[in-house]
Amino acid sequence: AQSVTQLDSQVPVFEEAPVELRCNYSSSVSVYLFWYVQYPNQGLQLLLKYLSGSTLVKGINGFEAEFNKSQTSFHLRKPSVHISDTAEYFCAVRIDQAGTALIFGKGTTLSVSS
Amino acid sequence: ETGVTQTPRHLVMGMTNKKSLKCEQHLGHNAMYWYKQSAKKPLELMFVYNFKEQTENNSVPSRFSPECPNSSHLFLHLHTLQPEDSALYLCASSNRNNANTEAFFGQGTRLTVV
């Protein structure tokens, strides 16, 4: 079975600083990888996804993620964060099989302060 | 507007009550999901429906009863719940034919059991 580990439960940063949110996965089969963001009292919104091809994926709101197959990682990065980036971030995987559901990590709370 | 609508947004119910959560998607998807999000716990997949057929039940207690009358609607019937069932319940939908597509989420129903 596949699983997702988000190594940091909370990441506090100052505004305009860079940030990296870490995600590692395990699976014996090919997977697709996703990052979602959840603002307070909201559902989840897709930030970006890795399907194939270039290992660097760019998403919305200036976020990007790099897929590293050898390290089974899919870390999320942003070079300069804003107060409005304060939210919960979830890494998710889905195996390459029709009809399967996304499996999520525990989430990382990003807190951006001025 | 995410294309996935959940009602109600907030629900307070007693342990002896019976209530239902509703989810509707306008995206033409053929797979729908219920997730439970509790404080300080990862998103838990509860049920998966593909083409109106339940294909996954992750050991969910019988006091939660899902219903999928068609591929656009999904319900979660609740009865004799416990206080620990208080959580955010998220509905999602996707195209089951392509594992490389993301799931779209509703804004969730915040359930409080008193």
Contacts between the chains, C-beta under 8 A, distances in Angstrom:
chain1	res1	chain2	res2	distance
A	32	B	99	6.1
A	32	B	100	5.0
A	34	B	102	5.8
A	36	B	105	7.8
A	41	B	107	7.7
A	41	B	108	7.9
A	41	B	110	7.3
A	42	B	107	5.6
A	42	B	108	7.5
A	43	B	2	6.5
A	43	B	4	7.4
A	43	B	6	7.8
A	43	B	90	5.8
A	43	B	105	3.8
A	43	B	106	5.2
A	43	B	107	4.4
A	43	B	108	5.3
A	44	B	90	7.0
A	44	B	92	7.8
A	44	B	105	4.3
A	45	B	2	7.6
A	45	B	105	7.4
A	46	B	102	4.8
A	46	B	104	7.8
A	49	B	100	7.8
A	49	B	102	5.8
A	51	B	100	4.6
A	90	B	43	6.8
A	94	B	99	5.5
A	95	B	99	6.8
A	96	B	99	5.2
A	96	B	100	7.5
A	97	B	99	5.8
A	98	B	96	5.6
A	98	B	97	5.6
A	98	B	98	7.2
A	98	B	99	5.7
A	99	B	31	6.7
A	99	B	48	7.7
A	99	B	50	4.9
A	99	B	55	6.3
A	99	B	96	4.7
A	100	B	99	6.2
A	101	B	31	7.9
A	101	B	33	5.5
A	101	B	45	5.3
A	101	B	48	5.1
A	101	B	56	6.7
A	101	B	103	7.6
A	102	B	33	8.0
A	102	B	45	7.8
A	102	B	92	7.7
A	102	B	102	7.9
A	102	B	103	5.3
A	103	B	45	7.0
A	104	B	35	7.9
A	104	B	42	5.8
A	104	B	43	4.1
A	105	B	42	6.5
A	106	B	41	7.4
A	106	B	42	4.2
A	107	B	42	6.8
A	107	B	43	7.6
